[in-house]
């Protein structure tokens, strides 16, 4: 693990100073060479499975974009170049943890028990796609940063019940500028919550680059004001993110509170399929970022360890392609839900006013069918 030599000095009162330094975790460089000793958890099997999960995520992601481009699915947020982030989180989560995702966590969802067809259904506009996976997990959150406050509430519940699970939530770099983010971090620090916040710093909040959205050298430093632990990791290194999660879990179980993990990645894709990133990003920057992407990096490491070869690659790509094709078939064959279903899960106890709205909907549907 490499240290990040970026000390942060915060004034305490009028005459005292505290020095804060942030650790940076990284095991593999961009070419897949080891920068430090291979961690104990990274067995041959673990490394291969991590790689296969990332490839599976990318194949799914590519097909989802194709479905949107051909008018068979709604707006979709790609995870291209950020596969290590979702996969490391998914592999590190325990069964009873509470996962509170944002909208680019496809790799984690697939490891939490969501079928590919479920994800396609959700991004196709059908909320039934959110129904699978562990029931304590929260659904995909598209509003920016509101999920962080939800995670703080879940973590508070775990603490009150004296349970060992974690509340784990994710957010993009842009979301760290929202008030919800700071409010939740403040609560996490004040109440010493068993909570982990992972920031996918992919360098762009839609069209706003990281360097003009926040004046701090790192986003991990935002943990300091909240009184929680902050760490920066190489977000293209699946081992680094996993190691940070292990340490965060240990910290929470030792009653040392929450952790903020900033994962340095790069969004190789548009923000969503409704975006055109070429309007605000130079092509040379994107080409340079491709040299650091996570899948090729781990593939090189596996080849060097003689754990992977071209034959295994072709076989796995084929298996992933077949799985995705079956998921697409299931998605396209799923009958659309009824318009009335939008009312089904709004309230625990049905309010009388909803009957009026149902009548209005029925009237509108009747008029439409007569056209």
Number of C-alpha atoms within 10 A of each C-alpha: 18 13 12 14 10 13 13 15 11 13 10 9 7 6 6 8 11 10 9 13 16 19 18 22 24 24 22 25 18 18 16 21 14 14 12 13 9 13 12 7 13 14 11 13 10 13 19 16 14 22 23 19 24 25 24 22 28 22 17 27 23 14 16 26 19 14 18 18 15 9 10 15 20 20 18 23 22 25 28 20 23 33 32 34 34 27 29 26 26 22 19 18 22 13 11 15 19 23 29 25 25 23 19 26 25 28 28 26 25 21 20 20 13 19 17 24 21 25 24 27 24 20 21 21 13 15 17 13 22 17 14 16 18 16 11 13 21 20 20 22 17 13 10 18 24 18 24 30 21 17 29 29 18 24 27 20 15 20 19 10 9 9 14 16 20 26 28 27 25 28 26 23 24 23 22 22 16 12 13 18 21 20 14 22 29 18 18 28 22 14 15 20 29 33 32 29 27 26 25 25 28 23 19 22 18 18 17 13 16 17 12 9 15 14 9 12 11 19 23 24 23 19 22 17 12 19 18 21 21 24 23 27 27 24 31 28 30 30 27 25 29 24 22 27 24 14 12 26 25 14 17 20 15 11 14 17 23 33 31 27 28 28 30 22 25 23 23 19 18 20 20 16 18 13 14 14 19 12 9 12 15 10 12 8 10 15 11 10 15 15 12 20 24 30 23 18 21 27 22 19 20 18 13 13 10 10 15 16 13 9 8 11 14 11 11 15 15 13 13 19 16 12 16 23 16 12 20 22 11 16 21 15 9 11 8 10 11 7 11 11 11 11 13 9 9 11 9 7 7 12 10 8 8 13 12 11 13 14 11 12 14 14 11 11 12 11 10 9 7 6 5
